[in-house]
Amino acid sequence: MDHIITAFTHAVLVDSAHTVIITDIQGVFLDDGKLVLYDPQIHTVGGQWNTSDDGKKVI
């Protein structure tokens, strides 16, 4: 599962032109094979996503 989460977080970073990164994301496979991702921490260049957004220093 690690490679799926790594690919997803990388895609978000690239697709956002390096303005957003997702960290601390977790996931679980359900019995039907679907992957559910949860508990993301989102950081943006401007640091305005939420109170946990540590901004550009994380990106």
N, C-alpha and C positions, 0 to 999 in steps of 0.2 A: 504494500500500500504506500510505502514511503515514496516510491518513484512517481506515483499518481499525484500525490500532494505536492511534491517538488515540481513536477511539470505544470500543475495548475498555478502555483504561486509564481513560477517563472513566466508563464503566459500572461498573467495579470500585470506583472511588472513591464514586460515588453509591450503588450497591447496598450498600456496606459502611457507609453512614451516615458517610462521611468518616473511617473508621478504618484503611483500607488503601489504599495506592497502589502501582501497579506502574510502575517506570521502567526505562530501559535495555533495553527489550524489542526484539527483532529478529525478523524473519520472512523466509520464503522461500516462493515458490509452487512446488509440485512440478509435474512434467510433466502429472499428471492434474488440475491446477487447484486442488488442495487447498492451503490455507495452513498452514504449520507455524510456530508462534511459539516462540522459544527465548531463553535467556539473560536471563530477567527478574531484576530487582532488586526485592524486595518490602520495603516499609516499612510498619510498623504504628504506631499511636498509642503502644502500650506498648513498642515497640522490642525485642520478644522473638522475632521470626520466626527470625533467625539472626544471626551475628556482623556481617553487613553491613547489618543493619536500623538505619537512622539515626533511626528514630522520628518523633515528632511534628514535629520541625523541618523534615522533608522534606515532610510532608503540608501 
